[in-house]
Amino acid sequence: MRKLLIVGNWKMHLNASQASLLVHRLSERIKIHRDIEVVLAPSMLALQPLSLQIDRRKFRLASQNAYFHDEGAYTGEVSFTMLRELVHYGIIGHSERRHIFDEDLNMVRDKMAAAIRNEITPILCVGETKHERQDGETKQVLHDQLMTALSNLTAHEVGKIVIAYEPIWAIGQVAAKPDQVKDAVAYTRGYIADVFNDSAAKKVRVLYGGDVAPEVIHGLLAVPGVDGFLIGRASLNYQTFADIVEAAHRWQRNHETSKEGE
Ligand code: PGA
């Protein structure tokens, strides 16, 4: 059975009490499903209280960012070491980090190593800009981002990470078409098969992110190799987020049943 991963990235929204209220509302609506893992990425400030509040059978936590050194004189930063007991996952290289905060390829690579060193599963974000797509550079961009980010990892480690394909032109705009996602996901798994091995390419979980809403998830779940979603705006609305989780579960159930009937 394929287990889907659905990650809500709350970005710089909701203070600790607002985040707590959202978790409360989500808990009322989201059921525990064996075939779905739901992950919440609140602000750094809300991680500690939410780690005490959440039912761990229902939700896991992710950080939206962290620094690559474990400790030291780095004013304003939080390390993966500090997050060890709080989060299962760490989002790394989100396009907003790369573009607004100038995180370069090497910094993303060092953060990948730091997350793994601290036993936090990285959710590595990759994806091209609109111009790069128009210029036919999508694969080259994915290649460069994957090559650097994964360069210090073993095949075994790569098999355990999560990669989120998030085309920058789609984030907060309009979801990519299933065919566009299919090409990017196939390229990503192909790259991992070539550079690491088939087992890592099969095991690595690949998500899609960029304007995910309940209406588009069926089309995207049908794309081979998509294991779930990284969701921004729609994850801030408890009804919408819960609808996405339930719709994904129903899709899984129907899909598994039809496979059994084959
Ligand atoms: P969006 O954001 O769902 O609002 O497009 C996705 C993301 O940035 O991870």
Residues whose N, C-alpha, C, O or C-beta is under 5 A from the ligand:
A	BS01	PGA	N9 A170 I171 G172 Q173 G209 G210 D211 V212 L230 I231 G232 R233 A234
